[in-house]
Amino acid sequence: MTRKQRRLTLIGTAGVVLATAFGLIMFALYDELVFFQSPTDIARNTLPSGQRIRLGGLVEDGSVVRSDNAEVSFRVTDMENTVSVTYKGILPDLFREGQGVVTEGIVRPDGVFVADSVLAKHDENYIPKEVAEALKKQGHWQGDKTTAN
């Protein structure tokens, strides 16, 4: 084997090893990916049972119901469709009706979203980027008055 052939063999082997390592890393991280969905996205397509997603939209006015055991139920809307959400835990201080929210969890077979985390807007000039984009597509959000971060 000539010097040039050994060098090409070494480079080829290193490329195969790196490609295999990259593939294994991506395979391992695939289960950790969480995709953003709006209520309309959830209504349009069927998600595999147990798939984690982020649900974003506005908390529907008059929908927040608190129970004694720190469980809260509310509805998230994108002004076209609505999804019922249940959450057990302490809500952020800025969580309220009519405000932007992003929740993370799973959709049960009955269509109720079970959230294990709830993120609320942090001031009056903010709405989550994904929520703003979804609402802009439907014509329910004007971005000139607020900044989408």
Residue pairs with C-beta under 8 A, 6 or more apart in sequence:
1 9
34 52
34 53
34 54
34 104
35 53
35 54
36 53
36 54
36 56
36 102
36 130
37 47
37 53
37 54
37 55
37 56
38 55
38 56
38 57
38 78
38 81
38 130
38 131
38 134
39 55
39 57
39 76
39 77
39 78
39 80
39 81
39 82
39 83
40 78
40 80
40 81
40 134
40 138
42 53
42 55
42 81
42 83
42 107
42 113
43 81
43 83
47 53
47 107
49 109
50 106
51 106
51 107
52 104
52 105
52 106
53 104
53 105
53 106
53 107
54 102
54 103
54 104
54 130
55 76
55 83
55 85
55 102
55 103
55 104
55 105
55 113
55 115
56 76
56 100
56 101
56 102
56 103
56 128
56 130
56 131
56 134
57 76
57 77
57 78
57 83
57 100
57 101
57 131
57 134
57 135
58 76
58 77
58 78
58 79
58 98
58 99
58 100
58 101
58 131
58 135
59 74
59 75
59 76
59 77
59 95
59 96
59 97
59 98
59 99
59 101
60 74
60 75
60 76
60 77
60 82
60 97
61 97
61 98
62 97
63 73
63 74
63 75
63 97
64 72
64 73
64 74
64 96
64 97
65 72
65 73
65 74
66 72
67 73
69 88
70 88
70 89
70 90
71 86
71 87
71 88
72 86
72 87
72 88
72 91
73 84
73 85
73 86
73 87
74 84
74 85
74 87
74 97
75 82
75 83
75 84
75 85
76 82
76 83
76 85
76 101
76 103
76 113
77 83
78 131
78 134
78 135
78 138
78 140
79 135
79 138
79 140
80 138
83 107
83 111
83 112
83 113
84 111
84 112
84 113
85 103
85 105
85 112
85 113
85 114
85 115
86 112
86 113
86 114
86 115
87 103
87 105
87 114
87 115
87 116
87 118
89 116
89 118
91 118
91 120
92 118
92 119
92 120
93 120
94 120
94 121
94 122
94 123
95 101
95 118
95 120
96 120
99 120
99 121
100 120
100 121
100 126
100 127
100 128
100 131
100 132
101 118
101 119
101 120
101 121
101 131
102 118
102 119
102 128
102 130
102 131
103 113
103 115
103 117
103 118
103 119
104 115
104 116
104 117
104 119
105 113
105 114
105 115
105 116
105 117
106 113
106 114
107 113
107 114
108 114
119 128
121 127
121 128
125 146
125 147
126 146
126 147
126 148
126 149
127 135
127 141
127 146
127 148
128 148
128 149
129 148
129 149
132 141
132 143
132 146
132 148
133 148
135 141
136 143
